[in-house]
Amino acid sequence: MTSKAIAKEKPKKKVPAKKRASTVKKTTPKGVKISWEEAISKAKGPDIPYDMSGLYKKGDIVLHKTFGRGVALEIYEKKMAITFEDKERVLAVSYGALKNQ
């Protein structure tokens, strides 16, 4: 290549990486605060440390190492929706994590 050919080459543009859609339900902090406070006041029983292989039922108080205290809202086959003080999150649980009521 000649020096003129090198000068004519265009620099490659960097394409920004695509952001993945979040699987966490997004709500306003004020709305979450009210629902967390309501849920925690209605919840009964001791704090249960979060463990993927644990058994949970709707309304259990779950203690997570990173997110703090939360209340189990819904339990599915392999996931559990928990509302924490800052927002609602979906965490993984083992198959059949639903405790008999």
N, C-alpha and C positions, 0 to 999 in steps of 0.2 A: 504494500500500500504506500501511496505517496503521502506526503504531509498535507496536501490539499484534500485528499480523500478522508484522512483522519479528522481534519477540521470540519468537514461537512457532516460527519456522523452526529446524529442527535443523541443526547444523553437519555437513558431510559428513565421513564417516570416511575416513581414508586406508587404502587396501588395500595391504598389503605386496606388493612385486613377487615373482613366482614365481621361484625359483632353478632354473636349468637343471641337468639331470643331467650330471655330469661324464663324459667319455668316457675318462678316465684310469683305469686299473685301480688300485683302492685296496688297498693292503696295509699291514701294519704296518711301521714303519721298521726294526725288528729283522730281520724276514723279508727285506726288500729288501736290507739291508746284506749279509746272508749270500749272497743270490743274486748281488748285484753283485760281491762279492769273488770268488765262485766263477767268475763269467762273465769277469771281467777277468783272472783268473789263467790261464784256459783260452784266452783270445783271443790271436791271434798277428797280427803285422804292425804297420805304423805307424799312428799316429792319423790318421784321415781327417776333414778338416774337413767338418761337415755342410753340405750344399747340397741343395736340393730336386731339382735336376736330376742329382745324383750317382748313381753306380752302387754298390750295396752288396751284400754277401752276409752270410748268417747268421754271426755270430761276429766281424764287423768291429768295430774300436774306432772309435767316432765321437766327434769333438770338437765340442761345441756351444758357441757363444759365451755363452749364458746358463746352460745346465744342466751344462756341464763334460764330463768323459769318460763315455762310456757304451758299452754293447755291444749290437749289433743282435741281437735275439732272433728276430724273425719279420719277413719282408718280404712285403707283399701288393702288389696292383696299384698302389695309390696311397697306401699308408700303410706305416709301418715301426714296429714296437714296439721300443723301446730301453730298457734298464734303466740308469738313472743311479744315482749313489750314494744319492740321497734317495728316489727312487721310479721306477716304470716309467711311461714316457710313450709315446704314439702320435704320431708326427710325419708330416707330409705329405711325399711324394716324388712325382716325376713318374712317369707310366705307364711301366712296364717298367724300374723301377729295380733289378731283380734282376740281379746280375752272374752270369755263368756260373761255375760252380764248377770 
